[in-house]
Each structure stands twice: as C-alpha cells, then as structure tokens.
Amino acid sequence: MILCLLHGCTRRTPPILDIWDSMSSLFESKKDLSPEERALLSSLHDEFDRKFSRSETDITFRVRAKYYPSVEGGLRLASVCEFSHPVFRLPGFEAREPAGIPEDPLDYGLELDPEQVSESEREKYRERAQRRARTAAFDYVACNPDLDAFVTLTFDRSYTDRTSYEETYGRLKIWLANRVARRGLKYVCCPEYHHDGEAIHFHLLCNQKALKFTPSGHVNREGQPIYNLDGWKWGWSTLILIGETETDRDRVSKYIYKYMTKQEGQKIGGRYYLHGGRLNVPTYAFSDDPTEFFAGNDPLYSRNVKVNDSVDFREWNFI
C-alpha cells in the first residue's frame, strides 16, 4: 500500500516541475524567441509533465492518519479515519473535478449557505462548524507542547466597556500582537462571557517564555500557584503553569475541547476561538489500509458513520 507522510506540504507539483515552470516564465518573458524556439520549449514542458505528474489514483486515498509532535521530539498517532471511497487528496494537488465526498462525513449533502436550508439543517450546520472549531483548537494545543501557561484576562470597567467585543478584543489584539512580534508569543484563545452574560473575558494557552509574570501569593483549588501577568494594564490577570508531561498536555487539550463544547455553539465576536504566533500543525499520512498505522497503537475509542447508501466513514482515536 502507498504511504505518504507529509509535513504541511503546499506544493501543487513536484519540485522539478516548479523549477521548470520558473524557467518557462523566464523564457516567456523574452520577446525575441522564434516560433521554433517556443515550440521546442512547449514540447519539453509537456514531456516533463508526462514524466513527473501524478494521476488521480496516485494522489487520492481512503485513509488518513493524523500525528501530533511528542514531548520527546518525535511523532505520536492521534487518529486514523477511513472512507469507503478515496476522498483524501495529497496537500498541494488541485482537483480537476470535484471529489463529491466531503472530508467531514456529516457535511455530505449539506448546502454551504445556511440561508438556503431548513432550520434543522442550519442547526446541523452550526454544530458542524463548532465541531470543526473544537477540533482545530485541540490540534493547535496538542501540536504545541510549549503552550504551558493557562492565562485569564479580564477588563476593568473604568477603562473598557467590558460588554463590547470590539473594545475588549481591540485591547487584547494590540497586547497579543506586540508580544508575538517582540517575544515570539504563541497562543490559543477562547472568549467567554462572565456569569452576568454580558461582560467578556478571555482564556488563553500561551508559551510562558514569551511572558513576564510575578507570584500573586495565592493558589487555586488544586494548590497550584497563581501568578499575575506583568504589562496587562486593562484589568486583572491570572496565570497558572501547566505540567510538562504528555498527560498534562492532553488533559489541557481536552479541557479546551470540553470548554468550547460548553459554549453550546455560541460565538463571541463571530469566532469560537483565536490563535496566533508560529504554531505547529498536525502531520498527516495517507494510505488505503488503516491497519498500516495500528502497529503498537490501541485506539481509545472509535465511531462509525453511515454517510449515505454508498459511503461509509470510520474513525479511530488514540488520544
């Protein structure tokens, strides 16, 4: 079986064709080429394309495995999913014809414009959007073990309209952008309403090395020391350091996932979550046989989905 392991590759073609395309552009920019020279250039390009291009069967697969970076520096298996039809396309290759099967099995047959479907379908659309956001946030957290500080930022009503997302996020955005540019801050951020349902605060997972903080003299219910951020002048801040093991990281990832589930599809400012900095992303491998990835790995749980009469979906999760 074919097995391709890719790290966020975005090439449309093999590298040698990229080089040839650059050469073609150079020659095409010269206006004094004779018809014979242009014909030769075109034939050579066609020959390169025949030798190095990939067919549809070469770049589409039924099975995709997702890997996260491990604390030790390697990769660990996160999940394996399988369709009954080839649907996963190698990154960077463009489809000549629509595949007809979405990567999210529950998206099958749903109009992209929620205004054109029934209320029940719109609700399913919102649920799918929230599930995608939760999964993306989980991926970011799990792929960045150096997100080792849990921060909560609130706003003083003397300085900020705490009920305005535009104003609160406007303050936060400047603070984040400064530290991303100057200190290499990485973050995943979830906005949340206070208990009054109006005032807004933000929870963030950050890399502590990009932050400056001092002890507050208090501990949380688990006995962990609570710190205050230096430089947060718009209200109050707390920071709690996260453990260094993969178990600690997985617990935090799942906490964020459950936290976003608790919001019940509610988007504050039109976003389920925010992220920034040089965040790592998952690595994917492709095949037509899911058992290629199972050696030495036992799934924690799995699910089967009947997409329609001809399309089935299976997923195994290992974290």
Secondary structure as a PSIPRED ss2 file (coil, helix, strand):
# PSIPRED VFORMAT (PSIPRED V4.0)

   1 M C   1.000  0.000  0.000
   2 I C   1.000  0.000  0.000
   3 L C   1.000  0.000  0.000
   4 C E   0.000  0.000  1.000
   5 L E   0.000  0.000  1.000
   6 L E   0.000  0.000  1.000
   7 H C   1.000  0.000  0.000
   8 G C   1.000  0.000  0.000
   9 C C   1.000  0.000  0.000
  10 T C   1.000  0.000  0.000
  11 R C   1.000  0.000  0.000
  12 R C   1.000  0.000  0.000
  13 T C   1.000  0.000  0.000
  14 P C   1.000  0.000  0.000
  15 P H   0.000  1.000  0.000
  16 I H   0.000  1.000  0.000
  17 L H   0.000  1.000  0.000
  18 D H   0.000  1.000  0.000
  19 I H   0.000  1.000  0.000
  20 W H   0.000  1.000  0.000
  21 D H   0.000  1.000  0.000
  22 S H   0.000  1.000  0.000
  23 M H   0.000  1.000  0.000
  24 S H   0.000  1.000  0.000
  25 S H   0.000  1.000  0.000
  26 L H   0.000  1.000  0.000
  27 F H   0.000  1.000  0.000
  28 E H   0.000  1.000  0.000
  29 S C   1.000  0.000  0.000
  30 K C   1.000  0.000  0.000
  31 K C   1.000  0.000  0.000
  32 D C   1.000  0.000  0.000
  33 L C   1.000  0.000  0.000
  34 S C   1.000  0.000  0.000
  35 P H   0.000  1.000  0.000
  36 E H   0.000  1.000  0.000
  37 E H   0.000  1.000  0.000
  38 R H   0.000  1.000  0.000
  39 A H   0.000  1.000  0.000
  40 L H   0.000  1.000  0.000
  41 L H   0.000  1.000  0.000
  42 S H   0.000  1.000  0.000
  43 S H   0.000  1.000  0.000
  44 L H   0.000  1.000  0.000
  45 H H   0.000  1.000  0.000
  46 D H   0.000  1.000  0.000
  47 E H   0.000  1.000  0.000
  48 F H   0.000  1.000  0.000
  49 D H   0.000  1.000  0.000
  50 R H   0.000  1.000  0.000
  51 K H   0.000  1.000  0.000
  52 F H   0.000  1.000  0.000
  53 S C   1.000  0.000  0.000
  54 R C   1.000  0.000  0.000
  55 S C   1.000  0.000  0.000
  56 E H   0.000  1.000  0.000
  57 T H   0.000  1.000  0.000
  58 D H   0.000  1.000  0.000
  59 I H   0.000  1.000  0.000
  60 T E   0.000  0.000  1.000
  61 F E   0.000  0.000  1.000
  62 R C   1.000  0.000  0.000
  63 V E   0.000  0.000  1.000
  64 R E   0.000  0.000  1.000
  65 A E   0.000  0.000  1.000
  66 K E   0.000  0.000  1.000
  67 Y E   0.000  0.000  1.000
  68 Y E   0.000  0.000  1.000
  69 P E   0.000  0.000  1.000
  70 S C   1.000  0.000  0.000
  71 V C   1.000  0.000  0.000
  72 E C   1.000  0.000  0.000
  73 G C   1.000  0.000  0.000
  74 G C   1.000  0.000  0.000
  75 L E   0.000  0.000  1.000
  76 R E   0.000  0.000  1.000
  77 L E   0.000  0.000  1.000
  78 A E   0.000  0.000  1.000
  79 S E   0.000  0.000  1.000
  80 V E   0.000  0.000  1.000
  81 C E   0.000  0.000  1.000
  82 E E   0.000  0.000  1.000
  83 F E   0.000  0.000  1.000
  84 S C   1.000  0.000  0.000
  85 H C   1.000  0.000  0.000
  86 P C   1.000  0.000  0.000
  87 V C   1.000  0.000  0.000
  88 F E   0.000  0.000  1.000
  89 R E   0.000  0.000  1.000
  90 L C   1.000  0.000  0.000
  91 P C   1.000  0.000  0.000
  92 G C   1.000  0.000  0.000
  93 F C   1.000  0.000  0.000
  94 E C   1.000  0.000  0.000
  95 A C   1.000  0.000  0.000
  96 R C   1.000  0.000  0.000
  97 E C   1.000  0.000  0.000
  98 P C   1.000  0.000  0.000
  99 A C   1.000  0.000  0.000
 100 G C   1.000  0.000  0.000
 101 I C   1.000  0.000  0.000
 102 P C   1.000  0.000  0.000
 103 E C   1.000  0.000  0.000
 104 D C   1.000  0.000  0.000
 105 P H   0.000  1.000  0.000
 106 L H   0.000  1.000  0.000
 107 D H   0.000  1.000  0.000
 108 Y C   1.000  0.000  0.000
 109 G C   1.000  0.000  0.000
 110 L C   1.000  0.000  0.000
 111 E C   1.000  0.000  0.000
 112 L C   1.000  0.000  0.000
 113 D C   1.000  0.000  0.000
 114 P H   0.000  1.000  0.000
 115 E H   0.000  1.000  0.000
 116 Q H   0.000  1.000  0.000
 117 V C   1.000  0.000  0.000
 118 S C   1.000  0.000  0.000
 119 E H   0.000  1.000  0.000
 120 S H   0.000  1.000  0.000
 121 E H   0.000  1.000  0.000
 122 R H   0.000  1.000  0.000
 123 E H   0.000  1.000  0.000
 124 K H   0.000  1.000  0.000
 125 Y H   0.000  1.000  0.000
 126 R H   0.000  1.000  0.000
 127 E H   0.000  1.000  0.000
 128 R H   0.000  1.000  0.000
 129 A H   0.000  1.000  0.000
 130 Q H   0.000  1.000  0.000
 131 R H   0.000  1.000  0.000
 132 R H   0.000  1.000  0.000
 133 A H   0.000  1.000  0.000
 134 R H   0.000  1.000  0.000
 135 T H   0.000  1.000  0.000
 136 A H   0.000  1.000  0.000
 137 A H   0.000  1.000  0.000
 138 F H   0.000  1.000  0.000
 139 D H   0.000  1.000  0.000
 140 Y H   0.000  1.000  0.000
 141 V H   0.000  1.000  0.000
 142 A H   0.000  1.000  0.000
 143 C C   1.000  0.000  0.000
 144 N C   1.000  0.000  0.000
 145 P C   1.000  0.000  0.000
 146 D C   1.000  0.000  0.000
 147 L C   1.000  0.000  0.000
 148 D C   1.000  0.000  0.000
 149 A E   0.000  0.000  1.000
 150 F E   0.000  0.000  1.000
 151 V E   0.000  0.000  1.000
 152 T E   0.000  0.000  1.000
 153 L E   0.000  0.000  1.000
 154 T C   1.000  0.000  0.000
 155 F C   1.000  0.000  0.000
 156 D C   1.000  0.000  0.000
 157 R C   1.000  0.000  0.000
 158 S C   1.000  0.000  0.000
 159 Y C   1.000  0.000  0.000
 160 T C   1.000  0.000  0.000
 161 D C   1.000  0.000  0.000
 162 R C   1.000  0.000  0.000
 163 T C   1.000  0.000  0.000
 164 S C   1.000  0.000  0.000
 165 Y H   0.000  1.000  0.000
 166 E H   0.000  1.000  0.000
 167 E H   0.000  1.000  0.000
 168 T H   0.000  1.000  0.000
 169 Y H   0.000  1.000  0.000
 170 G H   0.000  1.000  0.000
 171 R H   0.000  1.000  0.000
 172 L H   0.000  1.000  0.000
 173 K H   0.000  1.000  0.000
 174 I H   0.000  1.000  0.000
 175 W H   0.000  1.000  0.000
 176 L H   0.000  1.000  0.000
 177 A H   0.000  1.000  0.000
 178 N H   0.000  1.000  0.000
 179 R H   0.000  1.000  0.000
 180 V H   0.000  1.000  0.000
 181 A H   0.000  1.000  0.000
 182 R H   0.000  1.000  0.000
 183 R H   0.000  1.000  0.000
 184 G C   1.000  0.000  0.000
 185 L C   1.000  0.000  0.000
 186 K C   1.000  0.000  0.000
 187 Y E   0.000  0.000  1.000
 188 V E   0.000  0.000  1.000
 189 C E   0.000  0.000  1.000
 190 C E   0.000  0.000  1.000
 191 P E   0.000  0.000  1.000
 192 E E   0.000  0.000  1.000
 193 Y E   0.000  0.000  1.000
 194 H C   1.000  0.000  0.000
 195 H C   1.000  0.000  0.000
 196 D C   1.000  0.000  0.000
 197 G C   1.000  0.000  0.000
 198 E C   1.000  0.000  0.000
 199 A C   1.000  0.000  0.000
 200 I E   0.000  0.000  1.000
 201 H E   0.000  0.000  1.000
 202 F E   0.000  0.000  1.000
 203 H E   0.000  0.000  1.000
 204 L E   0.000  0.000  1.000
 205 L E   0.000  0.000  1.000
 206 C E   0.000  0.000  1.000
 207 N C   1.000  0.000  0.000
 208 Q H   0.000  1.000  0.000
 209 K H   0.000  1.000  0.000
 210 A H   0.000  1.000  0.000
 211 L C   1.000  0.000  0.000
 212 K C   1.000  0.000  0.000
 213 F E   0.000  0.000  1.000
 214 T E   0.000  0.000  1.000
 215 P E   0.000  0.000  1.000
 216 S E   0.000  0.000  1.000
 217 G E   0.000  0.000  1.000
 218 H E   0.000  0.000  1.000
 219 V E   0.000  0.000  1.000
 220 N C   1.000  0.000  0.000
 221 R C   1.000  0.000  0.000
 222 E C   1.000  0.000  0.000
 223 G C   1.000  0.000  0.000
 224 Q C   1.000  0.000  0.000
 225 P E   0.000  0.000  1.000
 226 I E   0.000  0.000  1.000
 227 Y E   0.000  0.000  1.000
 228 N E   0.000  0.000  1.000
 229 L E   0.000  0.000  1.000
 230 D C   1.000  0.000  0.000
 231 G C   1.000  0.000  0.000
 232 W C   1.000  0.000  0.000
 233 K C   1.000  0.000  0.000
 234 W C   1.000  0.000  0.000
 235 G C   1.000  0.000  0.000
 236 W C   1.000  0.000  0.000
 237 S E   0.000  0.000  1.000
 238 T E   0.000  0.000  1.000
 239 L E   0.000  0.000  1.000
 240 I E   0.000  0.000  1.000
 241 L E   0.000  0.000  1.000
 242 I C   1.000  0.000  0.000
 243 G C   1.000  0.000  0.000
 244 E C   1.000  0.000  0.000
 245 T C   1.000  0.000  0.000
 246 E H   0.000  1.000  0.000
 247 T H   0.000  1.000  0.000
 248 D H   0.000  1.000  0.000
 249 R H   0.000  1.000  0.000
 250 D H   0.000  1.000  0.000
 251 R H   0.000  1.000  0.000
 252 V H   0.000  1.000  0.000
 253 S H   0.000  1.000  0.000
 254 K H   0.000  1.000  0.000
 255 Y H   0.000  1.000  0.000
 256 I H   0.000  1.000  0.000
 257 Y H   0.000  1.000  0.000
 258 K H   0.000  1.000  0.000
 259 Y H   0.000  1.000  0.000
 260 M H   0.000  1.000  0.000
 261 T H   0.000  1.000  0.000
 262 K H   0.000  1.000  0.000
 263 Q C   1.000  0.000  0.000
 264 E C   1.000  0.000  0.000
 265 G C   1.000  0.000  0.000
 266 Q C   1.000  0.000  0.000
 267 K C   1.000  0.000  0.000
 268 I E   0.000  0.000  1.000
 269 G C   1.000  0.000  0.000
 270 G C   1.000  0.000  0.000
 271 R E   0.000  0.000  1.000
 272 Y C   1.000  0.000  0.000
 273 Y C   1.000  0.000  0.000
 274 L E   0.000  0.000  1.000
 275 H E   0.000  0.000  1.000
 276 G E   0.000  0.000  1.000
 277 G C   1.000  0.000  0.000
 278 R C   1.000  0.000  0.000
 279 L C   1.000  0.000  0.000
 280 N C   1.000  0.000  0.000
 281 V C   1.000  0.000  0.000
 282 P C   1.000  0.000  0.000
 283 T E   0.000  0.000  1.000
 284 Y E   0.000  0.000  1.000
 285 A E   0.000  0.000  1.000
 286 F E   0.000  0.000  1.000
 287 S E   0.000  0.000  1.000
 288 D C   1.000  0.000  0.000
 289 D C   1.000  0.000  0.000
 290 P H   0.000  1.000  0.000
 291 T H   0.000  1.000  0.000
 292 E H   0.000  1.000  0.000
 293 F H   0.000  1.000  0.000
 294 F C   1.000  0.000  0.000
 295 A C   1.000  0.000  0.000
 296 G C   1.000  0.000  0.000
 297 N C   1.000  0.000  0.000
 298 D C   1.000  0.000  0.000
 299 P C   1.000  0.000  0.000
 300 L C   1.000  0.000  0.000
 301 Y E   0.000  0.000  1.000
 302 S E   0.000  0.000  1.000
 303 R E   0.000  0.000  1.000
 304 N E   0.000  0.000  1.000
 305 V E   0.000  0.000  1.000
 306 K E   0.000  0.000  1.000
 307 V C   1.000  0.000  0.000
 308 N C   1.000  0.000  0.000
 309 D C   1.000  0.000  0.000
 310 S C   1.000  0.000  0.000
 311 V C   1.000  0.000  0.000
 312 D E   0.000  0.000  1.000
 313 F E   0.000  0.000  1.000
 314 R E   0.000  0.000  1.000
 315 E E   0.000  0.000  1.000
 316 W E   0.000  0.000  1.000
 317 N E   0.000  0.000  1.000
 318 F C   1.000  0.000  0.000
 319 I C   1.000  0.000  0.000
